[in-house]
């Protein structure tokens, strides 16, 4: 009899047409197939809902003996170049677990519900079966509280995004709140897209307003970038990227900036305070 902590997730082969996925798949197969148990895409790339705001979400399941290998680091560097050509404002790299982590799966790191909407790009099989054993103690609250604390710190210091890179990072955090909030309140993971409808009724219209604005900006995402900015922002070198994203990222478009008024930030803090009282 299967315990409540055991899950089998069946991940179908990627069936989309995004060139980035094809390039990464070929890179894995040609040079790094021995490094990985599986390479998986999730988020909008997996569900074929890519829009201009979309970045690349991918999970590496690394064979244990290659976790600290030069081969893995080289793959990450090569694939990151590809990711940054797809989205110069990409604000994270690969998600990564070890093959042995399947026997103690970090549900609070990447929920099973997210894996259920993912697609496999390596190995090339019609359905990849992952037999997972979830960790017994999952601390959903920690990630949520850390994020809320960060919003409070920004408010206290009157921090606001100064360019499109900083804005995209902040808005992505805002849009993650419903998912993290649901997980804490229900002690269960949820696919981010489904979390909005699942928790919206818990909030007043003013409390929910930052989520609505962030979602609208995501749907109408736009920025202008010249050739020099593009060249810098597509460099995977850590130091160059740190400088580029801080000083050379594109300006926030005026039609987006006007939506992020004082009311947006005020209501964001109202939402933060409400959640902190409840959790």
Backbone as JSON, one array per atom type, in Angstrom:
{
  "sequence": "XXXXXXXXXXXXXXXXXXXXXXXXXXXXXXXXXXXXXXXXXXXXXXXXXXXXXXXXXXXXXXXXXXXXXXXXXXXXXXXXXXXXXXXXXXXXXXXXXXXXXXXXXXXXXXXXXXXXXXXXXXXXXXXXXXXXXXXXXXXXXXXXXXXXXXXXXXXXXXXXXXXXXXXXXXXXXXXXXXXXXXXXXXXXXXXXXXXXXXXXXXXXXXXXXXXXXXXXXXXXXXXXXXXXXXXXXXXXXXXXXXXXXXXXXXXXXXXXXXXXXXXXXXXXXXXXXXXXXXX",
  "N": [[0.85, -1.2, 0.0], [0.59, 2.16, -0.92], [2.21, 4.87, 0.69], [1.15, 8.06, 2.07], [3.12, 9.83, 1.53], [4.32, 9.07, -0.76], [4.69, 9.47, -4.2], [3.96, 9.06, -7.6], [4.99, 10.57, -10.46], [4.18, 11.23, -13.72], [5.82, 12.31, -16.48], [5.38, 13.77, -19.5], [6.96, 13.73, -22.78], [8.49, 16.66, -24.04], [6.57, 18.63, -26.2], [6.5, 20.95, -27.56], [7.5, 23.81, -29.62], [9.53, 25.58, -29.12], [12.52, 27.16, -29.94], [14.67, 27.46, -28.13], [14.41, 25.33, -26.3], [14.87, 23.17, -27.96], [17.55, 23.65, -28.63], [18.83, 23.4, -26.13], [18.19, 20.76, -25.54], [19.57, 19.39, -27.57], [22.16, 20.08, -26.83], [22.44, 18.75, -24.37], [22.16, 16.06, -25.19], [24.3, 15.75, -26.96], [26.65, 16.24, -25.53], [26.42, 15.98, -22.72], [24.96, 13.85, -21.71], [25.59, 11.81, -19.92], [25.64, 13.04, -17.48], [23.13, 13.58, -16.41], [20.17, 12.43, -14.81], [17.66, 13.23, -15.56], [16.3, 15.91, -17.53], [14.22, 18.62, -17.28], [11.53, 20.74, -18.26], [9.51, 23.38, -16.98], [6.68, 25.46, -15.97], [5.63, 28.25, -18.07], [6.96, 27.58, -20.4], [6.75, 24.8, -20.55], [4.0, 24.44, -20.68], [3.36, 25.54, -23.06], [2.73, 28.29, -23.19], [4.14, 30.6, -23.66], [4.98, 34.0, -23.42], [5.96, 37.47, -24.05], [6.91, 38.2, -21.45], [7.8, 35.86, -20.36], [10.24, 33.78, -18.81], [12.84, 31.28, -18.65], [12.15, 28.2, -17.25], [13.54, 25.51, -15.73], [14.37, 22.18, -14.65], [17.07, 20.39, -13.38], [17.87, 17.08, -12.9], [20.34, 15.67, -11.4], [22.8, 13.18, -11.73], [24.18, 11.68, -8.89], [27.01, 11.43, -8.7], [27.94, 13.44, -10.32], [27.4, 15.89, -9.24], [29.15, 17.89, -8.19], [30.76, 18.34, -10.35], [33.01, 19.33, -13.01], [31.94, 19.09, -15.51], [29.17, 19.48, -15.13], [29.13, 22.18, -14.31], [30.16, 23.38, -16.6], [28.16, 22.75, -18.44], [26.02, 24.24, -17.33], [26.96, 26.83, -17.71], [27.14, 26.99, -20.52], [24.47, 26.51, -21.25], [23.22, 28.6, -19.97], [23.97, 30.78, -21.49], [22.34, 30.37, -23.69], [19.8, 30.63, -22.49], [19.85, 33.35, -21.79], [19.88, 34.57, -24.24], [17.35, 34.04, -24.99], [15.84, 35.3, -22.96], [17.0, 38.17, -21.89], [16.58, 39.33, -19.42], [16.37, 37.33, -17.6], [16.1, 36.08, -14.35], [16.95, 34.02, -12.77], [18.68, 30.84, -12.52], [19.01, 27.38, -13.39], [16.73, 25.17, -11.7], [17.69, 22.66, -9.4], [18.21, 19.31, -8.42], [19.51, 16.34, -6.8], [19.78, 12.99, -8.07], [19.4, 11.18, -5.99], [17.77, 12.67, -4.36], [15.21, 12.16, -5.12], [14.26, 10.24, -3.52], [13.85, 11.59, -1.22], [12.13, 13.89, -1.52], [12.19, 17.4, -2.13], [9.55, 19.01, -1.58], [8.84, 21.62, -0.92], [10.59, 23.06, -2.41], [10.23, 22.63, -5.2], [7.11, 22.13, -6.05], [5.22, 19.06, -6.26], [2.91, 19.38, -7.68], [3.66, 21.27, -9.56], [5.56, 19.83, -11.01], [3.81, 18.08, -12.18], [2.79, 19.43, -14.32], [4.88, 19.65, -15.98], [7.36, 19.08, -18.61], [9.4, 16.64, -20.24], [12.69, 16.88, -21.49], [14.95, 15.43, -21.65], [15.61, 12.15, -20.56], [14.87, 11.08, -23.98], [11.93, 10.01, -24.02], [8.58, 8.78, -24.19], [7.07, 8.98, -21.86], [8.24, 9.94, -18.78], [8.76, 8.4, -15.76], [8.64, 9.35, -12.47], [9.36, 8.25, -9.35], [8.58, 9.37, -6.33], [9.47, 10.13, -2.98], [8.23, 12.01, -0.52], [9.71, 14.43, 1.64], [9.3, 14.18, 5.15], [8.85, 16.36, 6.87], [7.83, 19.41, 5.89], [8.57, 22.68, 5.36], [6.67, 25.01, 4.56], [6.15, 27.56, 5.34], [8.47, 29.07, 5.8], [9.65, 30.04, 3.36], [7.63, 31.77, 2.47], [7.43, 33.68, 4.6], [10.02, 34.74, 4.55], [9.98, 36.05, 2.07], [7.93, 37.93, 2.5], [9.11, 39.42, 4.52], [11.14, 40.57, 3.06], [9.71, 42.29, 1.36], [8.74, 44.03, 3.31], [11.12, 45.17, 4.23], [11.93, 46.55, 1.96], [9.87, 48.4, 1.75], [10.23, 49.88, 4.11], [12.66, 51.09, 3.56], [12.04, 52.53, 1.41], [12.46, 51.42, -1.12], [12.31, 50.96, -4.6], [11.86, 49.42, -7.79], [14.32, 50.2, -10.25], [14.8, 49.69, -12.85], [13.93, 47.61, -15.73], [14.78, 45.0, -15.28], [15.0, 44.77, -12.45], [12.36, 45.31, -11.88], [10.99, 43.17, -13.1], [11.93, 41.04, -11.57], [10.88, 41.74, -9.04], [8.08, 41.76, -9.57], [7.67, 39.11, -10.24], [8.08, 37.92, -7.78], [5.91, 39.02, -6.39], [3.8, 37.79, -7.77], [4.19, 35.23, -6.96], [3.28, 35.07, -4.41], [0.49, 34.19, -3.99], [0.75, 31.41, -4.45], [2.62, 30.53, -2.5], [1.26, 31.34, -0.19], [-1.1, 29.76, -0.34], [0.08, 27.23, 0.01], [1.03, 27.35, 2.64], [-1.36, 27.76, 4.09], [-2.83, 25.49, 3.46], [-1.13, 23.41, 3.74], [0.08, 22.15, 1.56], [1.34, 21.73, -1.77], [0.9, 23.7, -4.81], [0.15, 24.29, -8.22], [1.46, 27.18, -9.69], [-0.09, 28.78, -11.45], [-2.69, 27.92, -10.89], [-3.03, 28.81, -8.33], [-3.9, 31.45, -8.05], [-6.71, 31.68, -8.51], [-7.46, 29.97, -6.5], [-7.0, 31.26, -4.05], [-7.92, 33.88, -4.15], [-10.38, 34.77, -3.12], [-9.88, 35.03, -0.46], [-8.99, 37.53, 0.01], [-9.5, 41.09, 0.12], [-10.58, 43.48, -2.4], [-8.76, 45.61, -2.52], [-6.56, 44.53, -1.17], [-5.91, 42.51, -2.93], [-5.21, 43.9, -5.16], [-2.37, 44.46, -5.87], [-1.61, 41.95, -6.92], [-3.31, 41.76, -9.1], [-2.46, 43.96, -10.64], [0.23, 43.26, -11.12], [-0.18, 40.94, -12.64], [-1.46, 42.04, -14.86], [0.59, 43.68, -15.88], [2.4, 41.69, -16.55], [1.05, 40.47, -18.67], [1.13, 42.46, -20.55], [3.77, 43.06, -21.08], [6.62, 45.01, -21.8], [9.6, 46.47, -23.07], [12.36, 48.58, -24.01], [15.44, 47.96, -25.59], [18.78, 48.59, -26.34], [21.51, 47.7, -28.6], [23.95, 47.56, -27.2], [23.15, 47.25, -24.52], [21.85, 44.79, -24.78], [23.99, 43.12, -25.51], [25.56, 43.17, -23.14], [23.72, 42.17, -21.23], [23.36, 39.61, -22.03], [25.52, 38.22, -21.23], [26.81, 35.55, -19.41], [28.65, 35.64, -17.37], [29.18, 36.08, -13.94], [29.97, 38.45, -12.53], [29.95, 40.42, -14.57], [27.26, 40.26, -15.25], [26.03, 41.06, -12.88], [26.75, 43.76, -12.74], [25.66, 44.66, -15.16], [22.86, 44.18, -14.89], [22.27, 45.92, -12.88], [23.09, 48.51, -13.64], [22.77, 48.84, -16.4], [20.44, 47.77, -17.41], [17.3, 47.83, -19.25], [15.17, 50.76, -19.18], [12.15, 51.2, -17.25], [9.13, 50.89, -18.92], [7.07, 53.73, -19.71], [4.22, 53.34, -19.72], [3.97, 51.18, -18.11], [5.19, 52.0, -15.74], [3.41, 53.94, -14.76], [1.4, 52.44, -13.68], [2.41, 51.49, -11.37], [1.98, 52.97, -8.93], [1.78, 54.97, -5.87], [-0.38, 53.83, -4.58], [-0.32, 51.17, -5.37], [1.99, 50.2, -4.02], [1.25, 50.75, -1.4], [-1.02, 49.11, -1.05], [0.18, 46.68, -1.45], [1.7, 46.41, 0.87], [-0.37, 46.3, 2.71], [-1.48, 43.86, 2.03], [0.7, 42.19, 2.63], [0.87, 42.54, 5.42], [-1.6, 41.53, 6.23], [-1.34, 38.79, 5.53], [0.8, 38.06, 7.14], [-0.36, 38.24, 9.65], [-2.09, 36.11, 9.55], [-0.62, 33.8, 9.11]],
  "CA": [[0.0, 0.0, 0.0], [1.4, 3.36, -1.07], [2.03, 5.83, 1.77], [0.71, 9.38, 1.62], [4.3, 10.58, 1.12], [4.83, 8.51, -2.01], [4.0, 9.97, -5.4], [4.52, 8.77, -8.92], [4.67, 11.63, -11.41], [4.48, 10.84, -15.1], [6.14, 13.54, -17.2], [5.45, 13.48, -20.94], [8.02, 14.33, -23.57], [8.19, 18.01, -24.51], [5.96, 18.58, -27.53], [6.42, 22.31, -28.08], [8.37, 24.15, -30.75], [10.41, 26.68, -28.74], [13.89, 26.85, -30.37], [15.56, 27.35, -26.97], [14.33, 23.97, -25.75], [15.54, 22.3, -28.92], [19.0, 23.84, -28.51], [19.3, 22.81, -24.87], [18.05, 19.31, -25.68], [20.69, 18.92, -28.39], [23.38, 20.24, -26.04], [22.49, 17.65, -23.4], [22.35, 14.77, -25.87], [25.57, 15.67, -27.67], [27.84, 16.4, -24.69], [26.26, 15.86, -21.27], [23.93, 12.86, -21.38], [25.99, 10.99, -18.77], [25.56, 13.84, -16.25], [21.78, 13.8, -15.92], [19.09, 11.44, -14.76], [16.6, 13.82, -16.38], [16.25, 17.37, -17.68], [12.78, 18.87, -17.35], [11.09, 22.14, -18.32], [8.22, 23.61, -16.34], [6.18, 26.82, -16.19], [5.0, 28.57, -19.35], [7.65, 26.86, -21.48], [6.2, 23.44, -20.6], [2.57, 24.47, -21.03], [3.24, 26.23, -24.36], [2.06, 29.57, -22.98], [5.2, 31.6, -23.63], [4.67, 35.36, -23.81], [7.19, 38.27, -23.91], [7.38, 38.24, -20.07], [8.25, 34.54, -19.93], [11.63, 33.37, -18.75], [12.99, 29.84, -18.81], [12.1, 27.43, -16.01], [13.97, 24.14, -15.99], [14.87, 21.39, -13.52], [18.09, 19.38, -13.62], [18.02, 15.99, -11.94], [21.74, 15.35, -11.66], [23.31, 11.96, -11.12], [24.92, 12.1, -7.69], [28.47, 11.51, -8.88], [28.28, 14.6, -11.14], [26.89, 17.11, -8.6], [30.21, 18.9, -8.08], [31.66, 18.09, -11.47], [33.31, 20.38, -13.99], [31.01, 18.9, -16.63], [27.91, 20.14, -14.78], [29.33, 23.63, -14.33], [30.31, 23.79, -18.0], [26.81, 22.71, -19.04], [25.24, 25.38, -16.85], [27.46, 28.05, -18.35], [26.75, 26.96, -21.92], [23.01, 26.62, -21.37], [22.82, 29.93, -19.53], [24.1, 31.66, -22.66], [21.13, 30.17, -24.49], [18.69, 31.22, -21.75], [19.93, 34.81, -21.81], [19.47, 35.02, -25.58], [15.88, 33.94, -24.97], [15.35, 36.36, -22.07], [18.13, 38.87, -21.26], [16.22, 39.72, -18.05], [16.25, 36.11, -16.79], [16.57, 36.4, -13.0], [17.38, 32.81, -12.05], [19.21, 29.78, -13.36], [18.3, 26.1, -13.3], [16.43, 24.45, -10.47], [18.54, 21.47, -9.43], [18.23, 18.33, -7.34], [20.27, 15.13, -7.09], [18.97, 11.8, -8.31], [19.04, 10.6, -4.69], [16.72, 13.48, -3.74], [13.91, 11.62, -5.47], [13.85, 9.45, -2.36], [13.54, 12.53, -0.13], [11.88, 14.98, -2.46], [11.94, 18.71, -1.49], [8.27, 19.53, -2.06], [8.8, 23.06, -0.75], [11.5, 23.64, -3.4], [9.48, 22.58, -6.46], [5.98, 21.26, -5.7], [4.82, 17.98, -7.15], [1.88, 19.93, -8.57], [4.37, 21.92, -10.66], [6.11, 18.75, -11.83], [2.71, 17.44, -12.91], [2.56, 20.21, -15.54], [6.17, 19.81, -16.65], [7.65, 18.22, -19.77], [10.75, 16.09, -20.23], [13.48, 17.05, -22.72], [15.93, 14.35, -21.6], [15.84, 11.39, -21.79], [13.82, 11.13, -24.99], [10.97, 8.92, -23.88], [7.22, 9.32, -24.25], [6.66, 9.3, -20.5], [9.24, 9.71, -17.74], [8.12, 8.11, -14.48], [9.43, 9.69, -11.29], [8.81, 7.74, -8.09], [9.05, 10.31, -5.32], [9.13, 10.01, -1.55], [8.32, 13.37, 0.0], [10.27, 14.62, 2.98], [8.21, 14.14, 6.12], [8.59, 17.69, 7.4], [7.95, 20.41, 4.83], [8.4, 24.02, 5.94], [6.16, 25.95, 3.56], [6.05, 28.92, 5.9], [9.75, 29.77, 5.78], [9.82, 30.76, 2.1], [6.66, 32.86, 2.44], [7.81, 34.71, 5.56], [11.23, 35.4, 4.04], [9.59, 36.96, 1.0], [7.18, 39.04, 3.11], [10.1, 40.26, 5.21], [11.85, 41.34, 2.04], [8.82, 43.39, 0.97], [8.71, 44.99, 4.41], [12.4, 45.88, 4.22], [11.9, 47.49, 0.83], [8.96, 49.49, 2.08], [10.87, 50.69, 5.15], [13.77, 51.84, 2.97], [11.49, 53.21, 0.22], [13.08, 50.85, -2.32], [11.45, 50.65, -5.74], [12.69, 49.0, -8.93], [14.82, 51.31, -11.05], [14.88, 49.29, -14.26], [13.04, 46.5, -16.07], [15.27, 43.76, -14.64], [14.58, 44.79, -11.05], [10.9, 45.25, -11.85], [10.54, 41.81, -13.41], [12.22, 40.22, -10.4], [9.92, 42.06, -7.99], [6.74, 41.33, -9.95], [7.65, 37.65, -10.16], [7.89, 37.62, -6.37], [4.51, 39.36, -6.07], [2.91, 36.78, -8.35], [4.42, 33.96, -6.27], [2.63, 35.13, -3.11], [-0.67, 33.29, -3.86], [1.2, 30.01, -4.39], [3.21, 30.29, -1.18], [0.19, 31.51, 0.79], [-1.92, 28.56, -0.39], [0.82, 26.1, 0.56], [1.05, 27.48, 4.09], [-2.7, 27.63, 4.64], [-3.38, 24.16, 3.2], [-0.06, 22.44, 3.93], [0.15, 21.38, 0.32], [1.8, 22.51, -2.9], [-0.08, 23.98, -5.85], [0.69, 24.88, -9.45], [1.35, 28.62, -9.51], [-1.2, 29.32, -12.24], [-3.94, 27.58, -10.23], [-3.1, 29.39, -6.99], [-4.59, 32.74, -8.05], [-8.14, 31.43, -8.32], [-7.65, 29.22, -5.26], [-6.91, 32.08, -2.83], [-8.35, 35.27, -4.36], [-11.52, 35.12, -2.27], [-9.38, 35.3, 0.9], [-8.49, 38.9, 0.05], [-10.36, 42.16, -0.38], [-10.14, 43.98, -3.71], [-7.56, 46.43, -2.34], [-5.46, 43.62, -0.82], [-5.57, 41.73, -4.12], [-4.84, 44.82, -6.23], [-1.01, 44.27, -6.38], [-1.58, 40.75, -7.75], [-3.99, 42.1, -10.36], [-1.58, 44.85, -11.41], [1.38, 42.46, -11.57], [-0.66, 40.06, -13.7], [-1.7, 42.87, -16.04], [1.9, 44.06, -16.43], [2.95, 40.48, -17.17], [0.36, 40.24, -19.94], [1.44, 43.56, -21.47], [5.17, 43.33, -20.8], [7.35, 45.65, -22.9], [10.74, 47.32, -22.74], [13.23, 48.86, -25.15], [16.82, 47.64, -25.26], [19.68, 48.81, -27.46], [22.45, 46.63, -28.86], [24.95, 47.49, -26.14], [22.49, 46.63, -23.37], [21.61, 43.38, -25.11], [25.28, 42.43, -25.44], [25.94, 43.02, -21.74], [22.76, 41.38, -20.48], [23.41, 38.22, -22.47], [26.75, 37.62, -20.73], [26.54, 34.74, -18.22], [29.64, 35.89, -16.33], [28.47, 36.57, -12.75], [30.31, 39.85, -12.24], [29.43, 41.27, -15.65], [25.79, 40.29, -15.18], [25.65, 41.87, -11.72], [26.9, 45.17, -13.13], [24.73, 44.94, -16.25], [21.48, 44.22, -14.43], [22.08, 47.06, -11.99], [23.36, 49.82, -14.24], [22.55, 48.92, -17.84], [19.17, 47.17, -17.81], [16.38, 48.8, -19.87], [14.28, 51.54, -18.33], [10.77, 50.73, -17.15], [8.29, 51.59, -19.9], [6.17, 54.69, -19.05], [2.88, 52.8, -19.54], [4.04, 50.26, -16.97], [5.55, 52.77, -14.55], [2.26, 54.65, -14.22], [0.56, 51.5, -12.94], [3.08, 51.18, -10.1], [1.91, 54.21, -8.17], [1.84, 54.8, -4.42], [-1.46, 52.93, -4.16], [0.17, 49.81, -5.58], [2.9, 49.83, -2.93], [0.49, 50.79, -0.15], [-1.84, 47.91, -0.98], [1.08, 45.54, -1.31], [2.03, 46.27, 2.29], [-1.6, 45.87, 3.39], [-1.56, 42.42, 1.78], [1.77, 41.57, 3.4], [0.51, 42.58, 6.84], [-2.71, 40.59, 6.42], [-0.84, 37.43, 5.47], [1.62, 37.81, 8.32], [-1.26, 38.02, 10.8], [-2.79, 34.84, 9.41], [0.27, 32.63, 9.1]],
  "C": [[0.88, 1.25, 0.0], [1.13, 4.34, 0.07], [1.67, 7.18, 1.2], [1.89, 10.24, 1.18], [4.91, 10.08, -0.18], [4.0, 9.02, -3.18], [4.72, 9.46, -6.63], [4.04, 9.86, -9.87], [5.1, 11.15, -12.79], [4.63, 12.12, -15.93], [6.28, 13.23, -18.69], [6.61, 14.21, -21.61], [7.57, 15.72, -24.05], [7.7, 17.96, -25.95], [5.81, 19.97, -28.14], [7.44, 22.55, -29.18], [9.34, 25.29, -30.41], [11.86, 26.33, -29.13], [14.86, 26.68, -29.21], [15.58, 25.94, -26.42], [15.04, 22.99, -26.67], [17.06, 22.41, -28.81], [19.56, 23.22, -27.24], [19.24, 21.29, -24.93], [19.22, 18.72, -26.48], [22.01, 19.02, -27.64], [23.53, 19.1, -25.05], [22.85, 16.35, -24.1], [23.75, 14.64, -26.47], [26.78, 15.64, -26.74], [27.67, 16.01, -23.23], [25.26, 14.79, -20.85], [24.28, 12.02, -20.15], [25.8, 11.71, -17.44], [24.19, 13.78, -15.6], [20.93, 12.53, -15.88], [17.94, 11.92, -15.62], [16.79, 15.33, -16.44], [14.81, 17.72, -18.06], [12.52, 20.37, -17.48], [9.74, 22.25, -17.63], [7.8, 25.06, -16.56], [5.62, 27.0, -17.58], [5.68, 27.88, -20.53], [7.05, 25.46, -21.65], [4.75, 23.43, -21.07], [2.3, 25.18, -22.35], [2.44, 27.52, -24.26], [3.08, 30.71, -22.89], [4.7, 32.93, -24.17], [5.95, 36.19, -23.62], [7.75, 38.33, -22.49], [8.1, 36.95, -19.68], [9.77, 34.44, -19.87], [11.66, 31.85, -18.85], [13.02, 29.18, -17.45], [12.47, 25.98, -16.33], [14.54, 23.49, -14.75], [15.9, 20.38, -14.02], [18.03, 18.33, -12.52], [19.37, 15.36, -12.25], [22.11, 14.03, -10.99], [24.28, 12.35, -10.0], [26.41, 12.3, -7.92], [28.91, 12.73, -9.69], [27.89, 15.93, -10.48], [27.93, 18.21, -8.53], [31.21, 18.83, -9.23], [31.88, 19.32, -12.34], [32.33, 20.3, -15.16], [29.68, 19.6, -16.36], [28.05, 21.65, -14.85], [29.48, 24.14, -15.76], [28.96, 23.78, -18.71], [25.99, 23.92, -18.62], [25.67, 26.67, -17.53], [27.03, 28.11, -19.82], [25.25, 27.15, -22.09], [22.51, 27.99, -20.93], [22.96, 30.95, -20.65], [22.86, 31.58, -23.53], [19.92, 30.81, -23.82], [18.67, 32.74, -21.88], [19.67, 35.37, -23.21], [17.95, 34.99, -25.69], [15.27, 35.06, -24.14], [16.54, 37.03, -21.38], [17.86, 39.29, -19.83], [15.99, 38.52, -17.15], [16.86, 36.36, -15.41], [16.9, 35.17, -12.16], [17.95, 31.81, -13.05], [18.36, 28.53, -13.26], [17.87, 25.8, -11.87], [17.24, 23.16, -10.54], [18.34, 20.61, -8.2], [19.12, 17.17, -7.76], [19.3, 13.98, -7.36], [18.52, 11.18, -7.0], [17.96, 11.4, -3.97], [15.32, 13.0, -4.1], [13.36, 10.78, -4.33], [13.6, 10.28, -1.12], [13.24, 13.86, -0.79], [11.54, 16.29, -1.75], [10.7, 19.38, -2.06], [8.19, 21.04, -1.93], [9.74, 23.78, -1.72], [10.83, 23.72, -4.77], [8.33, 21.61, -6.27], [5.71, 20.18, -6.74], [3.77, 18.46, -8.14], [2.49, 20.66, -9.76], [4.97, 20.88, -11.59], [5.03, 18.11, -12.7], [2.38, 18.17, -14.21], [3.85, 20.37, -16.35], [6.29, 18.87, -17.86], [9.12, 17.82, -19.73], [11.45, 16.4, -21.56], [14.65, 16.07, -22.78], [15.63, 13.48, -20.39], [14.65, 11.46, -22.73], [12.94, 9.89, -24.86], [9.57, 9.53, -23.79], [6.71, 9.73, -22.89], [7.77, 8.94, -19.52], [8.51, 9.51, -16.42], [9.08, 8.43, -13.34], [8.71, 9.16, -10.05], [9.41, 8.55, -6.96], [8.6, 9.9, -3.92], [9.33, 11.39, -0.96], [8.95, 13.39, 1.38], [9.14, 14.75, 3.98], [7.86, 15.52, 6.65], [8.87, 18.73, 6.33], [7.63, 21.78, 5.42], [7.98, 24.99, 4.85], [6.26, 27.39, 4.05], [7.33, 29.72, 5.73], [9.92, 30.61, 4.52], [8.88, 31.96, 2.02], [7.08, 33.99, 3.36], [9.06, 35.45, 5.1], [10.89, 36.41, 2.95], [8.84, 38.16, 1.57], [8.12, 39.98, 3.85], [10.87, 41.14, 4.23], [11.0, 42.51, 1.55], [8.77, 44.45, 2.06], [10.0, 45.82, 4.45], [12.42, 46.93, 3.12], [11.01, 48.68, 1.14], [9.58, 50.44, 3.1], [11.96, 51.58, 4.57], [13.36, 52.54, 1.67], [12.16, 52.73, -1.06], [12.02, 50.57, -3.37], [12.35, 50.27, -6.92], [13.05, 50.19, -9.82], [14.94, 50.96, -12.53], [14.01, 48.05, -14.48], [13.49, 45.18, -15.47], [14.8, 43.68, -13.19], [13.06, 44.68, -10.94], [10.41, 43.83, -12.1], [10.78, 40.87, -12.23], [11.2, 40.46, -9.29], [8.52, 41.55, -8.34], [6.61, 39.81, -9.91], [7.47, 37.19, -8.72], [6.45, 37.89, -5.95], [3.58, 38.26, -6.55], [3.14, 35.39, -7.76], [3.7, 33.91, -4.92], [1.43, 34.19, -3.01], [-0.28, 31.83, -3.72], [1.76, 29.67, -3.01], [2.16, 30.38, -0.08], [-0.7, 30.26, 0.83], [-1.22, 27.39, 0.29], [0.86, 26.14, 2.08], [-0.33, 27.2, 4.69], [-3.26, 26.21, 4.5], [-2.35, 23.05, 3.39], [0.07, 21.51, 2.73], [0.66, 22.3, -0.79], [0.69, 22.74, -3.91], [0.64, 24.58, -7.05], [0.43, 26.39, -9.4], [0.15, 29.21, -10.24], [-2.54, 29.07, -11.56], [-4.13, 28.29, -8.9], [-3.89, 30.7, -6.94], [-6.08, 32.56, -7.76], [-8.4, 30.78, -6.96], [-7.69, 30.11, -4.03], [-7.5, 33.48, -2.97], [-9.47, 35.69, -3.41], [-11.09, 35.37, -0.82], [-8.98, 36.77, 1.09], [-9.54, 39.88, -0.45], [-9.8, 42.66, -1.71], [-8.87, 44.83, -3.58], [-6.35, 45.57, -1.99], [-4.97, 42.85, -2.05], [-5.03, 42.61, -5.25], [-3.41, 44.64, -6.74], [-0.87, 43.03, -7.26], [-2.2, 41.04, -9.11], [-3.11, 42.97, -11.25], [-0.39, 44.08, -11.96], [0.99, 41.54, -12.72], [-0.89, 40.84, -14.99], [-0.38, 43.29, -16.7], [2.54, 42.87, -17.13], [2.35, 40.26, -18.55], [0.72, 41.29, -20.98], [2.89, 44.01, -21.32], [5.87, 43.93, -22.03], [8.52, 46.43, -22.32], [11.57, 47.52, -24.01], [14.68, 48.64, -24.72], [17.7, 47.84, -26.49], [20.7, 47.67, -27.56], [23.49, 46.46, -27.77], [24.36, 46.84, -24.89], [22.29, 45.13, -23.59], [22.89, 42.57, -24.99], [25.68, 42.16, -24.0], [25.03, 42.04, -21.01], [22.72, 39.91, -20.93], [24.71, 37.53, -22.05], [26.47, 36.83, -19.46], [27.54, 34.95, -17.09], [28.98, 36.59, -15.14], [28.73, 38.04, -12.48], [29.76, 40.79, -13.3], [27.92, 41.39, -15.54], [25.32, 41.13, -13.99], [25.71, 43.36, -12.05], [25.86, 45.54, -14.17], [23.3, 45.08, -15.77], [21.21, 45.42, -13.51], [22.15, 48.4, -12.72], [22.96, 49.95, -15.71], [21.25, 48.26, -18.32], [18.23, 48.22, -18.37], [15.53, 49.54, -18.84], [12.89, 50.89, -18.29], [9.92, 51.56, -18.1], [7.31, 52.52, -19.18], [4.78, 54.12, -18.77], [2.82, 51.76, -18.43], [4.29, 51.03, -15.68], [4.34, 53.45, -13.93], [1.31, 53.75, -13.44], [1.13, 51.2, -11.54], [3.15, 52.43, -9.24], [1.95, 53.92, -6.67], [0.77, 53.85, -3.9], [-1.05, 51.48, -4.31], [1.03, 49.37, -4.39], [2.2, 49.84, -1.57], [-0.33, 49.51, 0.01], [-1.0, 46.64, -0.87], [1.43, 45.33, 0.16], [0.81, 45.87, 3.12], [-1.76, 44.36, 3.23], [-0.52, 41.67, 2.6], [1.38, 41.47, 4.87], [-0.63, 41.6, 7.14], [-2.21, 39.14, 6.47], [-0.01, 37.11, 6.71], [0.76, 37.57, 9.56], [-1.84, 36.61, 10.74], [-1.86, 33.63, 9.51], [1.15, 32.56, 10.34]]
}
